[in-house]
Amino acid sequence: MIDNNSEENRPVSPTATGPARKEGWEREVLEKLAFASLDEQRTRRRWNIFFRFVTLGVIVVGLWMAFVLSNQEEEIVGPHTALIEIDGTIETGTSGAADSVIPALNRAFSEDNSVGIILRINSPGGSPVQAGIINDEMIRLRKEYPRKPLYVVVDEVCASGGYYIAAGADKIFVNKASIVGSIGVLMDGFGFTGLMDKVGVERRLMTAGENKGFLDPFSPQTARQKNYAQDMLNTVHQQFIDVVRQGRGKRLKETPETFSGLFWIGSQAVDMGLADGFGTVDTVARDVLKAEDIVDYTQREGLSERLLKKFGGAVGSAAMGAFWSHSAKPSFR
């Protein structure tokens, strides 16, 4: 028989202080702590989401402002010297590419308030095609705007293709220690046929056209191919020589080494007639052009172009790299 009055079956009073009450109190505290922790996690999650949206908003606004600012042209007020810069190798996709330099030259010459143009060059050379296109356009613009002088100011280096461009200017100013010259053409590459014979590697090249594998680095070079390449280089070199002679005229003091591919420091270049004097962008603008205010006309990439190149340019570069890996081309370097 069950004894309802036994101590074991008595209900626990609210004020009980025994083990049962202690166990209920601990459970209640644990529940409160658990709910408080959940609330804290929810709050932290909400704030994290909020700050992420704020950060995203700041990035979007920043990108938008950068895009707008990068496409804004510098305000042109009053007479000034127009500056265009070529920095680095002269080839497609650089500041020395024809499609970057020529639009800047056209804007600078056509601007009514530009007193003259300074083309600042710091380049070891590059593509004879790009250099030739720019030189031709410089000569055309000088004829179209005879009252606007076009001067070249050399920074560290103006060699090979860089000097090909410089020869199209009215005058060339250098620093005493600038590197100038290197009037020559080269086509370089490697030949691995001897190494392949030693390690027992067979080259399997199939072509349609007897000269399609011309200058392939894994095939032996024939005397006919070598002579053909040399004739081509000599022709491009003569074009370079003609441009320098035409541009420098009677100022050029030719010696047997002038067109040998050697280069000289600025002070020697002045003595040889490869340059006209010493100066910087600031001194030429102030003392020669008499227009101290300088406006930069250099065509630079906008934000959208940089993003497109960043995400999509690698594919094209890889494809072109694979194409040129088995061939060579003339270069002003």
N, C-alpha and C positions, 0 to 999 in steps of 0.2 A: 504494500500500500504506500502511496506517495503522500508524504507529509508536506502539505502546502505551507505549513508554518516553519519549515526548516530554513535555516540561515542561507542555504544554498539557493533556494527558490524565491527568496525575497527580492522584490524590485529594488534597483539601486536608486537611491534618492538623489536629487540634483545636487545636494550638498555632500554627497558621499565622498569620502577621502580614501577609499580603499584602492586596490589594484585595478578594478574595473574603471573607476573614474580616472585614474592615472593613464590607463591605456587610451581612453577616449580623448583625453586632453592632448596627448602626443599626436594622435591621428589628426585632430583638428588643426594643430600647429603645422603638421606636415602638409595638410591640404592647403592651408593658407600660403605656405612657402611655395608650393608647387604652382598655385594659381598666380602668385606674385611673379614667379619666374616666367610663366607663360606670358603674362601681361608685359613684362619687360622685354621679352623676345619679340612680341608683336610690335611694341613701340620702336624697338631698335630696327626691326625690319622696315617699318613705315618710314623712319628717318633715312635709312639707307636708300630706299626707293626714291625718296624726295631728293636727296643729295645727288643721286645718279641722274635724275631728270634735270636738276639744276646744272650739273657738270655738262651734260649733253647739250643743254641750251646754250651754255657759255661757249662750248666748242663750235656749235652751229653758227652763233653770232660772230665768233672770231673768224671762222672760215669765210663767212659772207663779207665781213669788213675787209679781210685780206684780199678777197677776190675783187671787191670794188676798188680798193686802193691800188692794187696791182694793175688795174686797167685804166687808171686815171693818168693822163699825161701831165707832165710838169707844166705849170702855168708859165707862159712866155710873156714877158713884159719888157718892152724897150729893146734897144740895141744890145746884142750879146754875141758871145762866141759859142758856136755850136760844137759840142764834143761828141765824138763817136769812138768807142773803144773796141779793140780786137785783142783779146787776151787768151793765149793758148794756141793749140794746133788749129791750122786752117783746114777745116773739113766740114762736111755736112753735119748739122746738129750742134755746132759750136758758135761762139760769138764771131768767129772768123768766116762763117759760111756766107756765100753770096746772098742767099735769101734773108739773111739777117742784116748784113752791112748795107746792101743796096737800098732797101726801103728807108733806112736811117739817113743815108746820103741824100736821097731825093727829098725827104722832109726838111733836112737841114738847109739844102740849097734853095728850096722853094719858099722857105719862111722869110717874109719881108724883113723881119727884125734881126736876122742873123747877118753879122758883119763878115764873118769868115768861118771856115770849118777846120777843126783840128781832129785828125785821126790819130789817136794814140795806139801804138802797136807794141805788144809784148808777145812775140811769137817766134818759135824756132822754125816755122815753115809748115808745110802740109801739101795739100792737093794743088797741082798746077792748074787744074780746071777751075777750081774755086778762086784762086788768086788771079787767074787770067780774066775771069768774068768781072771781078771787082775792079781790076785795073782798067779794063775797057770802059766801065761805067764812070769811073773817076775822070777819064779823059773826055768822055762825052759831056758830063756835067760841067767841067771847066770851060768847055767851048760854049755851052748854053748859057752859063752865068759867068762871063769873063771878068766881072767886077768883084766876084767873091773868091778870094784865094783859098786854096786847100793845102794845108800844111800837115805833115806827119811829124809827130813827136815820138821818139823811140824811148821806151822804158828800159828794161833789162836787155832784151834781145830783139833784133829785127833781122832775122837771117832767112835765107833761102826764099820760100814762098812769102814770108813776111816782107822781105825786101822787094820781091816782085810787085807787091801791092804798093809799097812805099814809093817805088819809082814813078808812079802815076801822079804824084803830088807836085805842087809848085815848088815847095822846099821841104827839106828833111832836117829836123833838129834832133840832136842826140845828147847823151851825157858822155863825158870824157871816157867813162869806163864801159859804156854800152857795147854789146857785141853786134857787129854789123857785117853783112856780106853773105858768104857761102852761096855764091852764084853758081849753082850746079844742080844736077839731077841724079837721083839714084833709084835703083830698083833692087831690093834685097830679098833674100830668102835663104833656105838651107837645102843641102843635098845629103840624102841618107843612103845612097846606093852602096857605098863601101861598107858601112855598118851593117846593112841588110845582108850583104854577102858573107860577112863574118859570122853572123848569128843564124844564117840559113833561112832568111825570110824571103819569100818570093812575092814580088809585086804583080798583081793581076789587074791591069788597067785596060779596059776595052773602050775604044773610041771610034767614032765615025768622022773621018777627016784626019789626015795625017798629022796635023799640028794641033789637034784638040787637046792633047796632053802637054802642050807647051809650058815649060817651066814647072812641071810637076816635080815636087821635091823628092819623090821616091823612084823617079825614072832618070836614067842618064841624060845629060844635056848634050845635044849634038852641036857641031860647029856651026851648022846652018841656023839653028835656033839662037845660038849665042850672038852671031853676027846680026841677025834680025833685031834682037833686043837692043844691041848696042846702037844700031842705026836709028831705032826709035828714040832712045835716050839722047842721041846727038841732035836729033831734030827738035826735041823739046828744049834741050839746052840752048840751041840757036834761037829759039823763040824767046827764051829768057834773056839772052844777050841783046837781042834786038829791042826788047822792051826797056832794058836799062839804058842802052845807048840813046834811044828816042827820048826817054824821060829825063836823063841827066844832060844830054847834049854836050856842049863845049865845056861844061863844068867837070866832066869826067876825065880823069888823067889815067888813061889806060896803061897797064903794064902787062907782061906775059902772065902774071898771076891774078889779074883782076877777075877773070872768069874761070879760074881754076878750081873753085869750090872752097878756097880759103876764106877765113873770116878775120876781122880786125876789130880792135877797140875803137870807141867813138872818135878819139883824137886822131887816130890814123885814118879813119874813114873820111874825116873832114879834109885832111891833107890830100887824100886820093880823089876827092870830088864825089865820093859816094854819099856824102852828107854836106849840108850847107853851113852848119854852125851848132852852137850849144844852146840848149833851152829846155824848159819844162812846159807843161800845159799852162801853168799860171803865168810864167814869164812871156811866153809867146802871145797869150791872150792880152796881157797888159801892155807889153812893150812893142809887139809887132802889129797885132791887129787893133790895138788901142780900144779893146772892148773887154774890160776886166770881168764883167758878169759872164758866167759860164752856164750854159744849159745843156744837160746831157740828153742826147738824142739816141743813145744806144738802144737797140731793140732788145728788150729782155723778155723772158718767158713769163706769162701770167700764171696765176695759181692753177687754173684749169688745165693749162698745157703741161705744167709740172706733174699734176696728178695723173694725167693720161699717160705721160711718159713713164711715170713710176710703176703703174700697174700694167701697162700694155707694151711699153717699149722693149722690154726684155725679150719678148718673143721675136720681134723683128731683128733685134741685135744678134740673137742666137742664130737666126737663119742666115743673115748676111755674114756672120763670122764663119759659119760652115761653108758658105760659098767661096769666101776669099781664102780659106785655109789652104787651098791647093792651087792658088794663083798669086800673082804679084802685079803691082801697078806702079807707074812712075810716081815719084814723090819728091817734093822740094824739102829736103831735110838735111 
